[in-house]
Amino acid sequence: MKLVAALLTFMAAARGYALQSGDQVPTMSLPSTSGAPMSLSDFEESWIVLYFYPRAFTPGCTAQSCSLRDEFGEIQDRGAVILGASLDSPERQADFKAEHHLPFELLSDENRELARAFDSLMRGGLMAQRKTFIIAPGGTVAYRFDRPATTNHADEVIEKLDELIRAAP
């Protein structure tokens, strides 16, 4: 399983392949604001809302994160966990989480591994591109937001989660 995930990550990076619905997500551990490394596979029994944002403390990233914070309970009630990711250092992520009282973990992707695997790097690779992925239990991409809203992103996520959960076998 880890070999398959590693190959998918390599192929995504080599070809600029964007993960599509039904694709298995890569498993890699990244530093998190919990103080321990985290992997998407840590949550394989749950729906995952993985959102990439360019840079902590910028207006759009703050609005997007706070939108998800404000509806955290609604998203959690649907059996989903939220994980944010950017290329910021673990320290900057921790400061961002604390200042905005974010109740979910943030991942530090300084090596660009996760963003590259999800085709979520801006041109030049200096920042993550704003994208959100909903990952189904079992670790496959269920939906991809290529241009998520910032101020009402949680509303988009809740609407899509409801649709996906209703359609799930």
N, C-alpha and C positions, 0 to 999 in steps of 0.2 A: 504494500500500500504506500509506504514512504517512497519507494522507488518510482512508482507511478506519479506521485505528487511532485517529486523532484524532476521527472521528465516533463511533466506539464509546465512546471515553472520555467525550465530551460527553453522549451518550445515557445512559450509565451514571450520570453525575453528575446529570443532569436528572431522570431517572425513578427513581433508586435501584435501577437494574437490576443484578442480580447476575449475573456471568458464569457461564454454564452449560457443561457438557461440549459440546465442539465449537465453542465461540465462539473467535474469533481474539483473542489478547491484545494489549493496546495496546503500542506502542513509544514509550518516552520514556526519556531519559537522566536518571539520578539520581547524586548524589555517592555514592561507595562507599568502603569501608575500604581499597581498593587505592590510593587517591589519585587515581584517574581516574574520570570518569563512566562508568556502566554502563547498558546497556539489555538488556531480555530478548531482543531480537533478536541480541545478541552471542552468544547460546547456541542459536540456532535449529536447530542440528544435534543437540542433546542433549535429553534429558529434563531438566526443571527442577523442582526442589522449591522453591517460593516460599512462605515462611512469614512471616506478619505477626504481630507481637507488640506488646503495648501499650507497654511501656517497658523499656529496658535496665536491668539490675541489680535488677529486682524478682524475688521468689522464683519465680513461675510462669514468667516469661520466661527466667530463668536455667536452670531445670530443663528447659524445652523446648529451648533452644539447646544445652545440654550433652548432652541425649539424642541430638540430631542429630550433635553432635560425636563422641560415643562410637561411633556407627555410621557415621561418615563414609565409611570404606573400603568398607563393605557397600553403601552407596548409590552411591558412585562406581563400584564394580564393575558396577553395573547401567546405567552410562552416563549417570548423572544428576549434575547440579550442584545445589548447595544455595545459595540466596540468602535471607537474612533481611532484613526491612524493618520499620522503625518510624518514628515521627515525630521521633525523637531527632536531634540535630545530628550532623554527621559526626565531630566530636571525641568526643562521648559514645559513638557507635557504635565508634570505634576503640579507646577505652578498654575497652569491654565485650568486644570481640573479643580484645584483648590479655590482659585479666585472666583470661578463661576459655579461652584458647588455642583459639579457634575457627578451624578450618582453611578456612573458607569466607567469602565476602564478605558484608558487611552493607550495606544501602542506606539512605541518609538521605532520608526522604520528608517533609522539613519543610514543603513546600508542599501536602502531602496529595494530590498528583496520582495517584500509584500506588494508594494506599489507596482513594481515591474511585473510581477506575476499576474496582477489584476489589470494590467495595461492602464495604470492610473498615475503615470508620471507626465508632467507637463513637458513640452519641448525643452530640451536642454537638460532635463532631469534634476533641476534644482529644487523643485517643489512637487508635491503630490497634486494631482488633478482632482477637482471636486467630483466624486462619483460615489454612489452608494450601491451596495449589493445586499440583497436579501438571500440568505443561504438557508436552505431547507435542512431539517434534521437529517443526519446522514452525510452532510457535507457537500451537497451539490448546489450550484447557483440556481436560484428560483427566479430571480428578477434582477435587472440592472438599471439603475437610474443614471443615465449619462449626463444629465443636466439637472441635478436636484435643486429645488428652491432652497433659499437660505432661511427666510423668516418663518415659513410654514412647512418646513420639510417633514416634521413629525406627522402632519396631516396626510401627506403623500404616502408616508411609510405605513401608517395605520390603515389607510384605504387599501393599499396593495397587500398588506399582510392579511387583512380580512378576506380579500379575494383569493389569495393563495391557500389560506387555511380551508376555506369552503371547498376549493377544488382538489385538495389533497386526498389521496386514497385512504 
